Amino acid sequence: MAFCCDSCGRESRKWMGFCPDCGSKEPLTERVSRATASPAQTDTLEAILADDPPRQPIGMGEFDRVLGGGLVPGSVVLVGGEPGVGKSTLLLQAAACRVQEGGSAVIVTAEESARQVGMRARRLGVDQLAGERLHLIADPDVERVIAAANQLRPDLVVIDSIQTVSSPGVDGAPGGVTQVRESGARLLRFAKESGIAVVMVGHVTKDGGLAGPKLLEHMVDVVLSLEGDPDHGLRVLRAQKNRFGATHVAGMFEMGNEGMTEILDPSKSFLADWRGDVPGTVVFPAVEGRRSITVEVQALVVANKSTPPRRSVRGLQSNRVHQLLAALQRHAVLDLAPLDIYVNVVGGWQIAEPACDLPIALAVVSSLLSVPLGATAA
C-alpha cells in the first residue's frame, strides 16, 4: 500500500496532508498495489527496429522541422501557448496538410462547436483541401473520442484542448488536476496501442507555464511552445522536449487573415525595412537551433528633462541590458544616468544569447553620438 500525490505523482509509504515535492495542499491519496502480476511482454531490439514505421510528414516544412522530420506514429505531442496566439489555427492547418499528404486526421473540439471549426476552415481556405478524410468530433468525453478514433483509424488525432476533455469515470471537473492527468494518460495509452499520433493543445498559466499537472509534460513525447507578440504577426514554434529529435529548434510563421504562413527566410523578413544610415541600429546574426537568423537591434537614447530616466527593453533580457548600460557608464566614461534609453529587437523576436551584448552596446553608443554604423556593420 502506498500514498500518492494527485498533482505530481509522488509516492510515499506514509500518509501526509500535503505534498513536499510540488507544494500541493491536498492530502496524499491511498493506492493499493496488486499482490501478483503476470510477466511483462519482452521483445528484442532487433525485432522492434525491423518493424519501425517511418515518420509521417505533416506537409508544413517549419512544423516538420521542429518535430524532427514529421510525426512519429504512436507519439503524443503537447502544444502550449497564450490564448489567441494561434494554436487551434495552426493545428487545423496541420491536419489539412496531413490529409493533402495522403493521410487522414480527426480534430476533437471541446471548446467550440463543429460548425465554428468549419467556419474557420472555410476562412482559412482548407475546407476544399481536406476533403472527406478530415473529421470533426465535438465531444468532450475521452472514452467516446477514443472509440470513434478506433473506428476511423486516422493518422492523426488533434485534441483541442486537454483542459476541456474529461473521462466520465474520474471525479473532478474538466481542467482539474485529476481530470487532466487521467485524460492525458488515457490518450497516451490509446496512442501507444493504436500507433496513431495524438497532438494535444495545452493552456498556459499567468506565468507562462503549461496549465495542469507537471506530470503531463513528463508523460508526452514532445512538448512544443507557440510564442508570439500581440503587436506583430510573427509566431515561433519551439521544441522544449523531443524524444525523437533535437530541442531548441524553432519554426517561423506569419499570422494573417489566411492563417499561418511559413516564413522560409526569416532574415529577409526581419530586415525588410532596415536602413544602415540611421543611428542606433545594428544587425545581429542570432543562432536559433542549427540556423542563423539575422535580426535588427535598435536603441534610442534621448535627454530626460523631467523625473527619473526611463529604461525600456523589448525582445531582450532587461537585467542584462541594465548591466551593459552600467558597464558603458563606468568603463566607457559615458554619462548615461540622466538619459532615457529604449532598446528593441525588431519583429517581436526574443534574444537571450550573450553574443548580443556587443550589438546592444554599439546600438546605444551609435544613438548617443548620432553616428550611424553603416550597412556593413554586423
Buried (B, 14 or more C-beta within 10 A) or exposed (E): EBBBBBBBBBEBEEEEEEBEEBEBEBBBEEEEEEEEEEEEEEEEEEEEEEEEEEBBBBBBEBBBBBBBBBBBBBBBBBBBBBEEBBBBBBBBBBBBBBBBBEBBBBBBBBBBEBEEBEEBBEEBEBBEBBEEBBBBBBBBBBBEBBEBBEEBEBBBBBBBBBBBBBBEEBEBEBBBBBBBBBBBBBBBEBBBEBEBBBBBBBBBEEEEEBBBBBBBBEBBBBBBBBBBBEEEBBBBBBBBBBEBBEBEBBBBBBBEEEBBBEBEEBBEBBBEEBEBEEBBBBBBEBEBBEEEBBBBBBBBBEEEEEEEBEBEBBBBBEEBBBEBBEEBBEEEEBEBEEBBBBBBBBBBBBBEEEEBBEBBBBBBBBBBEEEBBEEEBE
